[in-house]
Structures are given as structure tokens and as C-alpha cells.
Amino acid sequence: MSHAADDENAAELQFGKEFGDDDVEYIMNDEVLVILEKQKSKLDADGKQSNDTFDQTLTYIRTVTPGVDMESLRANISELRSTLQNMELFRRLDGVTDKLHKYEVASIANLIPQDSTVDEVTDWIPSLTRYDEDQIQQILEKVSRIKSKVI
């Protein structure tokens, strides 16, 4: 008898059948903020009230993305995603060139890179252990550089 949990292992980038292989887009907190702020503006313009869940989610996402200039954020989201998606990395064990998985791209972008160490990043995103620490540090530096443009 197979259990769903047997098919799920984030360290191996296996997320179970609900998430499919290529059908799911993982979004960054920055993207969630843009979506929610746009929806909030639309609700306000229409004179409608948001529900408690929406308000709590917006409050939380504003907390994890504090002091962000929305115009700069919109401009830098695609740069951040593109930079992470296009990085060519070498797997530690076999030296094969590899790219980050969509889950890893969103997860890395959600970290606060200037406050994160390589050990913390690999604890949160265990699949990254397939890369050397130097490569993970380079990822953090690139994310930090891009994110510093929007604060």
C-alpha cells in the first residue's frame, strides 16, 4: 500500500502528484504582494470590503516584504526570476550542469539573502545540497543585489 507521503520529498524535488511535474508555478512572496495589492486597489475602487482571510494574508505578506517600493518591485520581479532560472550550476557529485527547479527559484527568492547563510538556505531548501557552498553563496549574492534595488 502506497502513501502519498512516500511520493513527497522536497530534498529530491518530489512533491507528489497534486503538484505535477511542469503544471505548477511556484510564486514568490514579491509576486503575491503585487497580486494582493492590485486586488486590494480594485476592491477599494469598487467600494467593496475584503474578507478576513484576504486581510490577514495581505498583512502577513507586507510583513515579510517590508518597505518595498511597488514600482521597483514590479520591475525587478522578472529580473529576479530570470536570473535564478537561467543560472547554470554544477552538481557537486557528478559535475553535470544543472538549473534550479521552479520550487527552488521561488523558495530562494522568498529568503532574505543578506540575512541568510548557506547552512540556513540548505536547511530550508535541502535539494540545494547538490551544489557546492560557493555556488549557493553566489546565488544569495545575486538575489541580494537584485532585491536591494526595491527597498
N, C-alpha and C positions, 0 to 999 in steps of 0.2 A: 504494500500500500504506500503510495507516494503522497507526501505532504507538500503543500505549497511552499513552506519554508525551505524544503530541500532544494527548490529551484531558485532560491534567492541567496545571493552572496555578493554584496557590494564590493568586496575586495577583488572579486573575479569579474565584476561588471555584469553580474547576472541579477536581473530584477524581477523575474517571474513573468508569467505570460500576460498579466494585466498591462505591463509596460511595453510589450512587444520589442522588436529589435530596432526598427527605424521609425516607427509610427509616432513615438512620443517626443515632444520637445520639452526640454527642461529649461525653465526660465530663471533668470537671475532676479535677485531682490530689486535691483535697479529697474528692471522691466516691470515687475509687479507694481512698484511705486508709480511709474509712468501711467500704467493702465488704471490703477485705482484713482490717481489724481484726476485723470481725464474723466472717469466715470463720476467722481465727486463733483466736478465742474458742471457736467451735464445735468446731474440731479439738481444742483443748486439753480442752474439756469431754468430748469423746468419747474422749480418750486416744489420739488419732491424731497422727501426725507429718506435717508439711507437707513438700513436696519442695523441692529446692534452688532451683528457679526461683521458686516462691512466696516463699521466704525472701529471696532476692535482690531480688525486686520490692518486698516489704514494707520491706526495709531502705532501698532507694532512695527509695521514696515517703515514708518517715519522714524521710529526709534533706532532701527538698525541701519538706516541711511541718513544720519543727521546732517544738517547744514548743507544740503545739496542744492545747487542751483539747477533748476529743472531744465532750462535750455541747454546748459552744458551737458547735463546728464543724457538728454536725448541724443545729442551729437556724439557722445562718447560710448554709448551702449554698443553700437555696431563696431566701433574700433576695438573695444574690449573683446567682444565675441569673436570677431575676425582674427585678432591677434592670437587668442587662445586656440581657436580651431585650426589655424594654419601653422602652428609651431610644430617643427619636426624634432622629435625626441628619440633618443636611443634607449631601447630597453636594456636594462642592466645585465640580465642573464644571457641574452643571445645577441645583443648589439644590433638588432633589427630596428630600422627606422619605423616610428610609430607616431600616431597623433592622439591627442586627448579625446576621450569619449565625450559625448554631449552632456552626460551626467557630470563628468569631471569639470568640464568648462563652466557649467552653471555653479557647481559647488565651489570651485576655486574663486570665481567672481564674487561669491557671497561672503568670502572671508575678508577680514580686514588685514591686508597683506603687510602693512607696516608694523602691525602688532603680532603677526603670526610667525612662528618658527617652522622650520622644515619638519621637526618632530610633531608639532601640533597639526600641521597640514596632513601628514601621513596618518595620524591618529584619526582625524575626521574623514579623510578620503584614503582608505587603506589601499586602493588599487594603484595609487601613485607610487607605491614602494617598488614598482617595476622599473622606476627611473632612479638615477643617481641623485644624491642630495644636491649636488651642484646644479643639476637641471631644474630641480624643484625650486631652488633658490632663485634661479633665473626667471622662472615663471612668476614667483612672488614679486620680484623687482619690476617686471613688465606690468603686472596688474597694478602695483603701487604707483608706477609712473602714470599710467592712464587714469587711474582713479583720482590722483592728486589734481587733475585738471578740472574736476567738477566740485571740489569742496571750496 
